[in-house]
């Protein structure tokens, strides 16, 4: 693949941790503006080279970083504008709600033990009390006087752990016109309750929401499973995919009269994976519930399964035990052999993968995938039509942390492909630079990169948003 070098042009600095970067045209405006949502609950937009506040919901967000030394995966995680936003002023938020924290679903950290079958069959019990927090997905509207106001709640989701809630988790499908929600498997590690493969669990799925259907339910019940939802809400939902660990959004690339969908699944210990698919057949939630009641399997022809927790990308999910004398010889034990075998033929295979350890001189050791976007611009010709992605932090970049920028392309024969690192010319000096988010404009001709100087959401005002330029 061609080696590419780009520049990074700062657009906004000294902001809090950016979780969403995307553009929209405000009602009554004439230009596309870049919107920046931060994890702590602010949404800004850029106008006339200045940063302006669009909405501040910090009081609605739970207290972040209280445990775990300031690291947190909760907060304001999703922002999406209705396809008719310019005319109807509708937009959508996904965030972790204040005043709704619990002790978590397990009293201690989970590690599967291949010698102990009990560790494969844990159940999430006492869900109304044993949970970590509540995520809410809401519809908002810009009033005629210009002020945003909440209109209704679409979903209230009880989450078992603090992590794997998705990021950049709301996007509209240009194919169906529906709001797409990526939920993550609920957290901890290794998906302790195997929620991602359970058809009735909301966790670990890619869900399409028909927001144009009015359910007349302004404040839905707090749930964890599809069959706990009122019938009117069930009828608005279809499931596009399952077997998700944690996805930083979904991207759509127009290809003649159809769309290629891209989604990256964050890995456990071995590998980060990016998937692509064109044809899929979502299953209405009502059909999933009916099949469960009839103790039968729904028709899953064309249904997408990313394979987690049996598979971590292209590899059976593994437990890694360190070899203290030589880390190159670390022991890897298959965690869920039977699950991996059962999913071997039905799972979707990645378009490309990159590893947490990679000795090749032109690659890097990754930490966590943080963004996947299609680039259709002409200003960087070597990247035109490619899939660009970001990793939080290159393993070899200590002590000054640097994120990674890379790209891949779809082969005409549809087979898996390699990736290439994109070199950047920006000097971050002695400051750490975690690459936390990747965004694009409406036509996918510009790319935006969110960088933060710390892994702690409690370390404030260390964020910079860049445009990726030739």
N, C-alpha and C positions, 0 to 999 in steps of 0.2 A: 504493500500500500504506500501511497505517496506520503512523504514526510511534510508536515504542515507547520508553519509558524504563524502566530497571530499576535496582535496587540490587545491590550486591555485598557479601555478608556473609562476613567471614573465618571460616574453620573451622579451618585449620591453617596455621602460618607457620614460617619458618626451616627449611624442609625442602629437600631436593635436588630437582633438576628432575623434576617429575611427568610421567610418560608415560601412565599409565592411571588413570582415576577411575571406579570402578563400585561398586555395592553388592552385598552377599550376606548371607545369614543363616547364621552359623556353626553347625555341629552342636552341639546342646544349648542354643543361644541362642534368644531369643524375638523379637529385634528385628533389623531390617535395619541393617547397619553400612556406612559408607563406607570403601572400601579405596583406598589411594593407593600406586601403584607408582612408584618413582623410577628414573631412567635409570641411576644408579650401582649399583642392585641391591637397594635396600631396599623392603619392602612393609609399610606401616602400615595400621592401621584405627582409626577413631574410636569410642570407647566412653566414655560418661559424661563427654562434653566433653573427654576427654583422648586423646592420640595414643599408640597402643600398637604395638609391633613384632609383626608377624605372621610375617615371614620376612626374613632378611638373607642374600642370596647374593652379596654384593660380592666374595668371593674367587673366585667362579666367573666373574666378568665380566672381559673383557679390559681392559687399561689404556686408559682413555678420555682423549681430548684430548691425546695425546702429540704428534700432528702437527696442523697446521691451526690453531695458535694457541689451542687449547682448545675449538674447535667440533668436535662429533662427532655422528653420527647412529646410532651403535651403542649397545650396552648392553642393559638390560632394557627390552624393547619391547612385550611382550604379556603379559596376564594374563586368564584366563577361568575362570569357575567352572562346573563341570558343572551341567546343569539339575537334577540330583538331589544337588547338593552338600551340602545339609542332612543327607541320609541316608547318602551314600557318602563324603563328605569329599574328593572328587576336584577338583583344579584344574590349570591348565595354564599353562606359562610359555614365552615366546620371548625368548631373549637371545643376545648375542654372547659366545662362549665364550673364557675365558682360555687363554693358551698356544698359540694357534692363528692367529697373524698371519703374513701373507705380504707380498710387495712390491707387490701389485696386478696387475691384468691388462694394463695399458698403462704404458709408461715415461713418457709425457707426456700432457697433457690432450687430449681429443678435441674437434675441431670439424669438422663435416661441410663439405665443399667441393662445391657443386653442379657445379663444373667438373672435379672429379676423381672418377670412378666408384669408384676404389679405396676411398674413404672411406665408401662405402655398403655395402661387402661385407667389412668386417673380421670376423675370426673369433677367438673366444676360444681361444687355443692353450695347450698345456701347463698344463692347469687344475690339476693336482695341485701345481704349484709357483707358478704365476702367478695368485695370488688374494690377496684382502685379509684375509679372516677367515672364521670358521665360525659360522653361526647354528644354534642348537639349539632344538627344540620338545620339551618334556618334560611328562610326566604326573606330578603329585605327589599325595600323600594325607595327610590329617590322621590321625595315629595315635590310638588310643584314649586315650593319655595327653595328647593335645592338640598334640603336636609334629609339624609338617609334615616329610615325608620324600619324596625322589624315588622314584618307582615304576618308570618306564621312560622311554626316549627314543622319540619318535615319528618325528622327522626330524633329520638332520644335513645342513645346507646350506652348501656352499662358495660364498662370495660374491665377485664380481670386484672390487668397489670398496667403499669404506667407507660410502657413502651409499645412500639409497633402499632401506632395509631394512623399511619399514613402521613404523608407530607405532600403539599401541592395536590391534595386528595380530591379536589372537585374540578372537573373539566366537562364542558359540553361536547357531545359527539356531533360533528358536522354531518354524520351519516344518518343518525336517528333523530337528532334534535333533543335528545334526552340528557339529563344531568348524570354524569358518571361519577360514582363514589368508589374510591379504593380504601378498604377498611384496615388492612393489616390483620395478623393472626391473633391479636390480643396481647401479645407480649411474653415476658419472661424469655426463655430460650427453648428451642426445640419444640415449641407449641405443645405444652404439657398435656392439654386436653384434646389435642388433635382437632381443634375447632375448624381449621382451614379445610378439612376434607368432609366435614359434616354438612350435608345439604341444608339443614335447617338453621345452622349457626350463621349469624350475620358476619362474624369475624372471618377474615381470610378470604374475602370475596371481592370481585369487581361487580358493582351493582349499577344498573341503569334505573333512573327515577324519572317518571313522566310527570314533570312539574306543571304541565298544562292541565292536568286533571286536578280539579279542586276536591279534596277529601272532606272539606268543611270540618276538619279536626284541627284546631288551632294549637293544641298542646298535647301531643300524643303521649301514651304511657312510656315509661322507661323500660326497655326490653334488651334481651340478648339474642333472641331467636325469632325467626320470621313468623312462626305460628303464634307468637305472643302479640303480634300487631293487630289492630282492628282491620276488618275485611276491606274497608275503603282504602287503607294504606297498602295492604297486600296487593291490591289490584293495580297499583301504580308502579310496582317493582318487578324487574326481571333481573336474573343473575347471568352476567356475561361469562364469568370465570370463577374458579375456586382454586385451592391449593396455593394461595398467596401467603407469603411470609410478611413482607412489607414493601409497598410500591411507592416510589416518589412520582406519582402521577401517571397519566397515559397521554400519548401523543398520536396525532392522526396525520397521515401523509396522503394527499390526493394523488391517485394514480389512474389516469383516464376517468372512467365513470365509477370508480370504487376507491376505498380508503384502506391503506395499510395502517394497522394499529401497532404501536410500540409500547412496551411496558417493561420496566426493569424490576427484578425481584432481588431485594437485599439478602445477602447470604448469611449463613450462621458462622462458620469457621473457615471454610475453604475457598469459596468462589462467589463472585457477583455476576449476575446473569441478566442479559437483555433479550427479550422475546419479541417476535413479530408475528402477526397473523392478519389475514385478509377476511376470509369467510369464517363466520361463527354463527351459532344458533343459540341465542339466549333462552333461558328457561323461565317462564313466568313463575313468580313465587307461589301463586295459587296452585300451579301444577306440582311444585315440590312438596307443598303441604298435603295435597291430595294423595300423592304417591306414598308419603309417609303414613297417612291414615290407612291406606290400602295395603301397607307393608309390601310395596312394590318399588321397582326402580323406574324413574321417569326416563323418557327417551332422551339420551344424551348424545345423539349423533350431531356433530358440529359444536358441541359444548367444549369450552377451553378449560384445561386443568394444568396448572403450572407444576404440579407434582409434590409440593411441600405438604407434609413434613417428611415423606419417604425419600424425596429427592431434594438435593440442594443444587439447583441448576442441572448440570449433566452428570452429577455424581450422587450415588446413594448417600443420604445424610449420615455423617460420621461424627464420632466422638474422637477428639484428638488428645492424646496423652503425651506430654513432653518427654523427650529423651534428653536428659540433662547433659550428657556428654557430647551430643551432636544433634542440633536442632533439625538438621536435614534428614534425620532418621526418625522424626516424631511418629509415634504409633497412631494409626487411624483405624478405628473399629466401626463397622457399620452399625448404626443405632437402631434402625427399623427395617430389618431385612425383609420381613414378610410384606410390609407396606410398600417397600421399594419394588418388590417383585410384582405385586398386584397392580402397580401403576406404570410398570415399565413400558407397556404398549400404548397406553391411553394419554400419557402426559405430553404436553407440548415441549419440543426441544428448543433450546436457546438459539437465537441468531448469533450471538457471540458471548463470550465469558472472559473475565479476567480474575486473577488469583490473588489471594492474600499473601502468598509467597511466590515469586516468579524470578528465577535466576537469569532469565534472558536479558541481555544488555539494553535492548530497546523497549522493554516493558517496565512495569512497576508493580509493587506490592500494594494492593488496595486495602481499604478499611470498610467502607460502606458506600454503595451507590446513592447519589443524592439528586440526580437529575438526568432525564433522557429527553432530547428534543430533536426534531427534524429541522434541517437547514435547507431552505430552498432559494436562498439569496444568490446573487451573482458577484458580490464584492469580494468573496473569498472563493474563487473558482474551484479550488481543490476540494472544498467541502460541499459544493452544491449537490443536493440530493442525498446527502449522507445523514447518518444518525449520530449526533454528538452527545456525549455523556460526561458526567462529572463524578469524581470520587472525593469523599470527605478529606482524606489525608493519605498521602503516600507513605508507606511504612518506612521507607529508607530516608525520609526527609527530616529526621530529628537532628538537632534539638529545635530548629526553626521549622515548624510544620508547614508543609505545602500541600494543597490539594492537587488533584490530577484532572486534566482535561484530555479527552480522547475521542476517536470517532471510528465508526465502521460503516459498511455499506451492504445492501442486500445484493446477493449474487443472482444473476438471471436464472440459474438453475434452482434457486431456493435453498441451497445447502448452507451449512454454517460457515461463518467467515471469521477471520482474525480481526484485530483492531490495531490502531496505530495511535501513539501518544501525540497530542498537539502541543508543540512548544509555545511558551508565552514569553514576552519580553519585559514584563512588568517587574520592577524591583520592590519587593515587600520589606526589604531591609531586615531588621532584627525581629519584626513582628510576625507571629504565626499567621497562617492564611489557610483556614479551613474552607473548602469549597462546599457551601451548604445548599445551593440551589441553582438551577439553570432554567431560564425562561426564554420566551420568544414573543414576537409581535403577531398580529392576526394573520399576516400572509407568510409567516415563517421565514422572512428575509433578514431578520436581525436576531441576534442571540444576546442574552443578558445573563451575567454571572453574579451570584451573590456570594460574598466572601466574609468570613467572620474571624476575629482575632483570638477567639477562645472557644472551648467546647462548653463553656458554662453560660447558660441563659441569664444567670445573675450578674455576669460581667457585662455591663451595659455600654451601649454606644460604640461598639467596636466593629460595626458592619459597614461594608462598602459594596455598592452595586456598580458593576462595570458593564459596558458594552464590548463585545468581542468584535474587533475590527481587523482589517488587513494589516 
